[in-house]
Amino acid sequence: MSPELLARSGLGSLLDGATYRTGNPFAQWRRMREYAPVVWNEPDVFPGFWSLTRYDEINEVLRDGGTFSSSSGILLRPLAQGDDPGSDRTLALADAPRHTALRGAIAGWFAPRNLRMLGDFLDRTAQDTVRAAVAAGRTEFVTEIAARLPLDVVCAFLGIPDEDRPSIVEWSTDAFCAGTAGERSLAHLEILDYFAGLVEERRARPGDDLVSVLAGVRHEGELLPLDDVVLNCDNLLVGGTENVRLAMSGGLLALLEHPHQWALLQDDFDATVNTTIEEMLRWTSSATHLMRRATADVEIGGQRIRRGDLVVCWLPSANRDPGHFTDPDTFDVRRTPNRHLALGAGPHYCVGTQLAKLEIKAVLREFTAQVGEMALDGRPEHLDSIVVNGLRALPLRLTPAAPRD
Ligand code: HEM
C-alpha cells in the first residue's frame, strides 16, 4: 500500500474512542502530516469532513473566524445525533457579532485584576488538597486534586451556593469520569437541570456572579432565552474544569515519566514553572479536535475546500508537528518558543487561559514543595473519547518532602 493510502485508510482509527484509551494515535497523525495533511473523509457514522493535521493549516483555519464558522458546532457528532443543541447559542458556538457580545460580557471575569484576587484562594485550596494527599500517602490524582481545584473555582465564579457544591462535584465527577456513556449523560442532564433553576433564580434576584451576568446579556435588544443561558453556564463548567483536569493530570504523569524534567522544576521552580506549564499544555493537548464550517470556497494546503464543507483540526497533531517544533516528541520543560495550539487560536482562543495556568501553577508549587517522591500506585487509565483525550485515573503514592533547614 502506498504511504498516502496507508495514511488515508488509518483516518478511521482517529474516529474511534478506543484509539485514545488503549492505543497511540500519534503514529497515525505522523503519517497524515507527512502524506495526507489535508484530506477528505467520506461521510459514514460522521458527516464528511476535511481532516487537517499540520500546524500551519490548522493555525490558519482557527484564526480566520470569518471563513471558518463555529456556529454549526465545533465537535464531530455522529449523523444520527443531529445538530449540536448549542449551535449558534453558546459562546464557543457563535460567530461575530453574537460571539463578540457574549465574549465581551464574560471576558471581564477572566481579566488579570480579577484573577489576582483569586490568588490566595487558589494557593490555600491547592495547599490543603495536596497536604491531605501527602498525609494519606496516596491519591487518585485526577478526581481528588486535578478535578477539585478547577471545580471549586468555577463554582465560585458562577456563584453556586456552598450547600449545592457537593451535588455539582458528584454530577461533574460522574459526567466526566463515570464508566459508561449512559451514566455520563445522565449526570450531565442533572447539571443542566440544576442550572435551569439557578438561572431563573438569578433573573429574579441578580447577584455578583457569572450566572447573573449571563442571565442579563442582551443580543439585539433581547435577553438571551433561558436555554441559551443554561447552555452557556454548562459550557463554562465543562470548559473550566474538564480541560484543566486533563492538562494537570497528563502533565503530572509526564513529569513522573521524565524524572530529569521533574528535577529541573524542583530545583528552580520560579525560573521553570511557566515554560513547564506551556509544555504540559502542548504535550497533553487535551482538546483532541476542533471543527469549523467553511463559509466560502477557499484553498487550504493545496486542496479546494467548498463553501459548507466541514473542516476538522487535530490539535495534538499540530502540537507535534516537526515543521513547527524542534524535537516535538521530546517533553522539555524549558522549551522556548512554544507557540502551541492547545488553547486554540484566533477569535475563540480560550477565554480561561490565564485562569487555567494559575490553577496548574498552584498545584505544581505545592507538589514541588510538599512531595518528596511520587510513584504510580496502579495503572493510569485513559479516557475513551474522540473529543478530549487524557487520563480518567492516575493513582499515585506520595512521600513527604524532607523538611527544609
Ligand atoms: C488547560 C486548560 C484548558 C484548555 C486546554 C482549553 C482549551 C480550549 C480550546 C482549545 C478552546 C478553543 C475552542 C475553539 O476554538 O473552538 C477553548 C475555548 C474556551 N474555553 Fe478553554 N481550555 C482550558 C481552560 C479553560 C477554563 C479554565 C475555562 C473557564 C473557566 C475555559 C473556558 C473556555 C470557553 C468559555 C471557551 C470558548 C471561547 C470562545 O469561543 O470565545 N477554558 N478552550
Boltz pocket constraint, residues with backbone or C-beta under 6 A from the ligand:
constraints:
  - pocket:
      binder: B
      contacts: [[A, 62], [A, 70], [A, 74], [A, 91], [A, 92], [A, 93], [A, 103], [A, 154], [A, 235], [A, 236], [A, 239], [A, 240], [A, 241], [A, 243], [A, 244], [A, 247], [A, 281], [A, 286], [A, 287], [A, 290], [A, 291], [A, 341], [A, 342], [A, 343], [A, 344], [A, 345], [A, 347], [A, 348], [A, 349], [A, 350], [A, 351], [A, 352], [A, 353], [A, 355], [A, 356]]
      max_distance: 6.0
